[in-house]
């Protein structure tokens, strides 16, 4: 499987490659549907304008890979370290995904959309998320430390705790029910 160097506009359906090692491949405008790549090593690959739908990508390694305009929908992406991806052209969006224990530490993710996703214990340390949207997403124990959250929309996000003194929050949007997550540090209760 994946014996070519370049794949263009191909749909991979129900491909199962657990604990596989696939590197130095380029995927352009490809769709991965109902695939299981859990515990696989996809280091040094390029994913350009690709879509992952209903895939299991738990513990996958994208070390030194390019993820440019990649959309994940309904995927299980547990404990993936996205901070090891190439910084240049890094652009991802998530819809109805489970991203628990992932790391985006140090990434520039301007205008990223997280829709109806679980982001429990995800690290956003030193991440630039300006203009991003957390739409109906669970941020339980997610770490925001020295994170640029300028103009980020948290209005429908829940379970988050942010320290306003450690993060940039200029023009960030919160619902009144989300204010408690901003005041936790101060021991203030919103009723």
Secondary structure in CASP SS format (residue, H / E / C, confidence):
PFRMAT SS
TARGET T0000
AUTHOR 0000-0000-0000
METHOD secondary structure of the structure
MODEL  1
X C 1.00
X C 1.00
X C 1.00
X C 1.00
X C 1.00
X E 1.00
X E 1.00
X E 1.00
X C 1.00
X C 1.00
X E 1.00
X E 1.00
X E 1.00
X C 1.00
X C 1.00
X E 1.00
X C 1.00
X C 1.00
X C 1.00
X C 1.00
X E 1.00
X C 1.00
X C 1.00
X C 1.00
X C 1.00
X E 1.00
X E 1.00
X E 1.00
X C 1.00
X C 1.00
X E 1.00
X E 1.00
X E 1.00
X C 1.00
X C 1.00
X E 1.00
X C 1.00
X C 1.00
X C 1.00
X C 1.00
X E 1.00
X C 1.00
X C 1.00
X C 1.00
X C 1.00
X E 1.00
X E 1.00
X E 1.00
X C 1.00
X C 1.00
X E 1.00
X E 1.00
X E 1.00
X C 1.00
X C 1.00
X E 1.00
X C 1.00
X C 1.00
X C 1.00
X C 1.00
X E 1.00
X C 1.00
X C 1.00
X C 1.00
X C 1.00
X E 1.00
X E 1.00
X E 1.00
X C 1.00
X E 1.00
X E 1.00
X E 1.00
X E 1.00
X C 1.00
X C 1.00
X E 1.00
X C 1.00
X C 1.00
X C 1.00
X C 1.00
X E 1.00
X H 1.00
X H 1.00
X H 1.00
X C 1.00
X C 1.00
X C 1.00
X C 1.00
X C 1.00
X C 1.00
X C 1.00
X E 1.00
X E 1.00
X E 1.00
X E 1.00
X C 1.00
X C 1.00
X E 1.00
X C 1.00
X C 1.00
X C 1.00
X C 1.00
X E 1.00
X C 1.00
X C 1.00
X C 1.00
X C 1.00
X E 1.00
X C 1.00
X C 1.00
X C 1.00
X C 1.00
X E 1.00
X E 1.00
X E 1.00
X C 1.00
X C 1.00
X E 1.00
X C 1.00
X C 1.00
X C 1.00
X C 1.00
X E 1.00
X C 1.00
X C 1.00
X C 1.00
X C 1.00
X E 1.00
X C 1.00
X C 1.00
X C 1.00
X C 1.00
X E 1.00
X E 1.00
X E 1.00
X C 1.00
X C 1.00
X E 1.00
X C 1.00
X C 1.00
X C 1.00
X C 1.00
X E 1.00
X C 1.00
X C 1.00
X C 1.00
X C 1.00
X E 1.00
X C 1.00
X C 1.00
X C 1.00
X C 1.00
X E 1.00
X C 1.00
X C 1.00
X C 1.00
X C 1.00
X E 1.00
X C 1.00
X C 1.00
X C 1.00
X C 1.00
X C 1.00
X C 1.00
X C 1.00
X C 1.00
X C 1.00
X E 1.00
X C 1.00
X C 1.00
X C 1.00
X C 1.00
X E 1.00
X C 1.00
X C 1.00
X H 1.00
X H 1.00
X H 1.00
X C 1.00
X H 1.00
X H 1.00
X H 1.00
X H 1.00
X H 1.00
X H 1.00
X H 1.00
X C 1.00
X C 1.00
X C 1.00
X C 1.00
X C 1.00
END
